[in-house]
Amino acid sequence: MNPRPMLQSLVDNDVRIRLKWGQTEYTGRLVSVDSYMNIQLSGAVEYIEGKNQGQLGQVLIRCNNVLWISANKEGSNGDAEMAG
């Protein structure tokens, strides 16, 4: 299955991204995803072990650091449809 269509459907939406390393997560608005699945966020906030570490603004997350990504919507379980 190709995850790129699912990621493209999340552009301009709020997302939550978990990194492979430690207990680090980022929330923010997904600005873009390139052909390598690198991720650009705006209004990013960093969380380490569930604790808010502060606002970062614009961030670029390299694809190989991402464990998972989900929609960050109120009243949603965070799942996005993955279509192939």
MDTraj code that builds the backbone (N, CA, C; nanometers):
import mdtraj as md
import numpy as np

residues = "MET ASN PRO ARG PRO MET LEU GLN SER LEU VAL ASP ASN ASP VAL ARG ILE ARG LEU LYS TRP GLY GLN THR GLU TYR THR GLY ARG LEU VAL SER VAL ASP SER TYR MET ASN ILE GLN LEU SER GLY ALA VAL GLU TYR ILE GLU GLY LYS ASN GLN GLY GLN LEU GLY GLN VAL LEU ILE ARG CYS ASN ASN VAL LEU TRP ILE SER ALA ASN LYS GLU GLY SER ASN GLY ASP ALA GLU MET ALA GLY".split()
xyz = np.array([
    [0.0826, -0.1195, 0.0000],
    [0.0000, 0.0000, 0.0000],
    [0.0865, 0.1252, 0.0000],
    [0.0459, 0.2228, -0.0748],
    [0.1175, 0.3483, -0.0857],
    [0.0582, 0.4495, 0.0130],
    [0.1365, 0.4982, 0.1108],
    [0.0828, 0.5929, 0.2090],
    [0.0742, 0.7369, 0.1576],
    [0.1327, 0.7674, 0.0424],
    [0.1352, 0.9050, -0.0061],
    [-0.0029, 0.9654, -0.0268],
    [-0.1026, 0.8937, -0.0833],
    [-0.2356, 0.9551, -0.0966],
    [-0.2968, 0.9928, 0.0384],
    [-0.2746, 0.9101, 0.1401],
    [-0.3262, 0.9416, 0.2731],
    [-0.2597, 1.0674, 0.3258],
    [-0.1273, 1.0789, 0.3099],
    [-0.0555, 1.1974, 0.3558],
    [-0.1004, 1.3218, 0.2796],
    [-0.1195, 1.3098, 0.1488],
    [-0.1656, 1.4234, 0.0692],
    [-0.3041, 1.4699, 0.1137],
    [-0.3882, 1.3761, 0.1589],
    [-0.5227, 1.4135, 0.2047],
    [-0.5175, 1.4909, 0.3365],
    [-0.4067, 1.4822, 0.4092],
    [-0.3923, 1.5528, 0.5367],
    [-0.3318, 1.6926, 0.5224],
    [-0.2859, 1.7295, 0.4012],
    [-0.2288, 1.8629, 0.3801],
    [-0.3333, 1.9686, 0.4147],
    [-0.2910, 2.0737, 0.4833],
    [-0.3759, 2.1840, 0.5328],
    [-0.4645, 2.1429, 0.6490],
    [-0.4326, 2.0312, 0.7136],
    [-0.5045, 1.9875, 0.8326],
    [-0.4069, 1.9769, 0.9495],
    [-0.4618, 1.9772, 1.0710],
    [-0.3794, 1.9590, 1.1895],
    [-0.3437, 1.8116, 1.2044],
    [-0.2168, 1.7862, 1.2346],
    [-0.1685, 1.6483, 1.2471],
    [-0.0866, 1.6328, 1.3742],
    [-0.0665, 1.5081, 1.4122],
    [0.0214, 1.4705, 1.5227],
    [0.1211, 1.3712, 1.4657],
    [0.2504, 1.3958, 1.4907],
    [0.3576, 1.3117, 1.4373],
    [0.4410, 1.2585, 1.5524],
    [0.4633, 1.1285, 1.5529],
    [0.5466, 1.0644, 1.6553],
    [0.6783, 1.0247, 1.5917],
    [0.7889, 1.0602, 1.6550],
    [0.9200, 1.0219, 1.6046],
    [0.9606, 0.8844, 1.6571],
    [1.0516, 0.8198, 1.5873],
    [1.1022, 0.6891, 1.6286],
    [1.1843, 0.6979, 1.7559],
    [1.2486, 0.8126, 1.7769],
    [1.3459, 0.8274, 1.8845],
    [1.2804, 0.8855, 2.0084],
    [1.2916, 0.8173, 2.1204],
    [1.2382, 0.8670, 2.2465],
    [1.0870, 0.8763, 2.2458],
    [1.0364, 0.9693, 2.3203],
    [0.8921, 0.9898, 2.3323],
    [0.8550, 1.1260, 2.2738],
    [0.9086, 1.1600, 2.1577],
    [0.8906, 1.2925, 2.0994],
    [0.7757, 1.2935, 1.9989],
    [0.6873, 1.3942, 2.0141],
    [0.5770, 1.4149, 1.9213],
    [0.5710, 1.5615, 1.8829],
    [0.5177, 1.5859, 1.7640],
    [0.4938, 1.7214, 1.7169],
    [0.3496, 1.7332, 1.6723],
    [0.2878, 1.8464, 1.7010],
    [0.1573, 1.8780, 1.6464],
    [0.1704, 2.0054, 1.5664],
    [0.0858, 2.0211, 1.4657],
    [0.0877, 2.1414, 1.3842],
    [0.0082, 2.1186, 1.2571],
    [0.0080, 2.2200, 1.1726],
    [-0.0627, 2.2127, 1.0452],
    [0.0329, 2.1579, 0.9394],
    [-0.0101, 2.0532, 0.8694],
    [0.0710, 1.9929, 0.7639],
    [0.0697, 2.0849, 0.6424],
    [0.1863, 2.1408, 0.6099],
    [0.1986, 2.2336, 0.4976],
    [0.2234, 2.1577, 0.3683],
    [0.3172, 2.0620, 0.3721],
    [0.3488, 1.9871, 0.2506],
    [0.4191, 1.8558, 0.2833],
    [0.4140, 1.7679, 0.1837],
    [0.4841, 1.6392, 0.1877],
    [0.5511, 1.6243, 0.0519],
    [0.6829, 1.5998, 0.0490],
    [0.7507, 1.5871, -0.0800],
    [0.7510, 1.4420, -0.1276],
    [0.8183, 1.4182, -0.2400],
    [0.8188, 1.2843, -0.2999],
    [0.8909, 1.1811, -0.2142],
    [0.9762, 1.2267, -0.1197],
    [1.0435, 1.1352, -0.0276],
    [0.9657, 1.1186, 0.1029],
    [0.8522, 1.1880, 0.1145],
    [0.7658, 1.1889, 0.2331],
    [0.8289, 1.2631, 0.3503],
    [0.9168, 1.3615, 0.3204],
    [0.9593, 1.4564, 0.4220],
    [0.8390, 1.5453, 0.4520],
    [0.8277, 1.5930, 0.5739],
    [0.7070, 1.6612, 0.6198],
    [0.7400, 1.8023, 0.6659],
    [0.6613, 1.9000, 0.6193],
    [0.6746, 2.0379, 0.6643],
    [0.5517, 2.0740, 0.7469],
    [0.5750, 2.1239, 0.8699],
    [0.4676, 2.1658, 0.9590],
    [0.4779, 2.3150, 0.9860],
    [0.3637, 2.3803, 1.0031],
    [0.3626, 2.5181, 1.0514],
    [0.2942, 2.5191, 1.1873],
    [0.3306, 2.6145, 1.2697],
    [0.2726, 2.6240, 1.4036],
    [0.3021, 2.5017, 1.4879],
    [0.4193, 2.4438, 1.4688],
    [0.4545, 2.3190, 1.5373],
    [0.4771, 2.3408, 1.6870],
    [0.4300, 2.2434, 1.7636],
    [0.4524, 2.2394, 1.9082],
    [0.5180, 2.1056, 1.9380],
    [0.6239, 2.1072, 2.0189],
    [0.6972, 1.9854, 2.0521],
    [0.6532, 1.9324, 2.1879],
    [0.6323, 1.8004, 2.1942],
    [0.5991, 1.7319, 2.3192],
    [0.7011, 1.6212, 2.3414],
    [0.7591, 1.6169, 2.4597],
    [0.8497, 1.5083, 2.4966],
    [0.7925, 1.4424, 2.6209],
    [0.7675, 1.3121, 2.6095],
    [0.7033, 1.2349, 2.7158],
    [0.5729, 1.3001, 2.7609],
    [0.4971, 1.3527, 2.6625],
    [0.3664, 1.4117, 2.6890],
    [0.3688, 1.5525, 2.7451],
    [0.4874, 1.6088, 2.7680],
    [0.4984, 1.7433, 2.8251],
    [0.5304, 1.8442, 2.7156],
    [0.4538, 1.9528, 2.7125],
    [0.4720, 2.0582, 2.6149],
    [0.6085, 2.1237, 2.6349],
    [0.6902, 2.1206, 2.5297],
    [0.8236, 2.1807, 2.5345],
    [0.8271, 2.3182, 2.4700],
    [0.7143, 2.3616, 2.4143],
    [0.7062, 2.4949, 2.3567],
    [0.6798, 2.4958, 2.2070],
    [0.6518, 2.6163, 2.1581],
    [0.6236, 2.6390, 2.0168],
    [0.7537, 2.6440, 1.9380],
    [0.7537, 2.5813, 1.8204],
    [0.8697, 2.5836, 1.7331],
    [0.8439, 2.6606, 1.6047],
    [0.7182, 2.6766, 1.5663],
    [0.6861, 2.7444, 1.4402],
    [0.6995, 2.6490, 1.3233],
    [0.7743, 2.6902, 1.2191],
    [0.7944, 2.6082, 1.0996],
    [0.9008, 2.5020, 1.1255],
    [0.8688, 2.3764, 1.0948],
    [0.9676, 2.2689, 1.1073],
    [0.9617, 2.1778, 0.9857],
    [1.0744, 2.1165, 0.9571],
    [1.0849, 2.0151, 0.8530],
    [1.1297, 1.8868, 0.9206],
    [1.0538, 1.7803, 0.9012],
    [1.0855, 1.6514, 0.9626],
    [1.1237, 1.5548, 0.8519],
    [1.2433, 1.5023, 0.8621],
    [1.2907, 1.4073, 0.7621],
    [1.2134, 1.2762, 0.7748],
    [1.1798, 1.2190, 0.6619],
    [1.0914, 1.1026, 0.6557],
    [1.1385, 0.9844, 0.7402],
    [1.2676, 0.9579, 0.7452],
    [1.3150, 0.8391, 0.8150],
    [1.3078, 0.8514, 0.9672],
    [1.2696, 0.9687, 1.0197],
    [1.2543, 0.9871, 1.1637],
    [1.1118, 0.9621, 1.2121],
    [1.0156, 0.9504, 1.1201],
    [0.8740, 0.9416, 1.1560],
    [0.8333, 0.7979, 1.1853],
    [0.7729, 0.7777, 1.3023],
    [0.7164, 0.6474, 1.3380],
    [0.5737, 0.6380, 1.2865],
    [0.4914, 0.7426, 1.3156],
    [0.3545, 0.7472, 1.2647],
    [0.3062, 0.8907, 1.2562],
    [0.2006, 0.9097, 1.1783],
    [0.1368, 1.0396, 1.1632],
    [-0.0136, 1.0178, 1.1614],
    [-0.0863, 1.1082, 1.2271],
    [-0.2323, 1.0953, 1.2294],
    [-0.2969, 1.2321, 1.2253],
    [-0.4238, 1.2343, 1.1842],
    [-0.5023, 1.3574, 1.1893],
    [-0.5197, 1.3953, 1.3348],
    [-0.5241, 1.5242, 1.3618],
    [-0.5382, 1.5725, 1.4988],
    [-0.6655, 1.6564, 1.5067],
    [-0.7812, 1.5897, 1.4952],
    [-0.9096, 1.6584, 1.4930],
    [-0.9873, 1.6304, 1.6197],
    [-1.0595, 1.7324, 1.6661],
    [-1.1473, 1.7148, 1.7814],
    [-1.2560, 1.6134, 1.7470],
    [-1.2826, 1.5212, 1.8375],
    [-1.3874, 1.4226, 1.8169],
    [-1.3503, 1.3111, 1.7221],
    [-1.2238, 1.3052, 1.6833],
    [-1.1772, 1.2014, 1.5913],
    [-1.0854, 1.1060, 1.6668],
    [-1.0796, 0.9827, 1.6195],
    [-0.9864, 0.8886, 1.6813],
    [-0.8467, 0.9011, 1.6228],
    [-0.8283, 0.9969, 1.5304],
    [-0.6960, 1.0220, 1.4740],
    [-0.6642, 0.9413, 1.3507],
    [-0.7519, 0.8485, 1.3125],
    [-0.7258, 0.7665, 1.1943],
    [-0.7654, 0.8412, 1.0685],
    [-0.6872, 0.8236, 0.9654],
    [-0.7181, 0.8757, 0.8333],
    [-0.7282, 0.7578, 0.7390],
    [-0.8152, 0.7693, 0.6396],
    [-0.8330, 0.6593, 0.5455],
    [-0.7107, 0.6471, 0.4569],
    [-0.6639, 0.5242, 0.4396],
    [-0.5491, 0.4985, 0.3551],
    [-0.5984, 0.4268, 0.2301],
    [-0.5945, 0.4973, 0.1181],
    [-0.6443, 0.4407, -0.0066],
    [-0.5275, 0.4153, -0.1003],
    [-0.5353, 0.3122, -0.1800],
    [-0.4258, 0.2794, -0.2697],
    [-0.4678, 0.2972, -0.4061],
])
top = md.Topology()
chain = top.add_chain()
for i, resn in enumerate(residues, 1):
    res = top.add_residue(resn, chain, resSeq=i)
    for name in ("N", "CA", "C"):
        top.add_atom(name, md.element.get_by_symbol(name[0]), res)
traj = md.Trajectory(xyz[None], top)
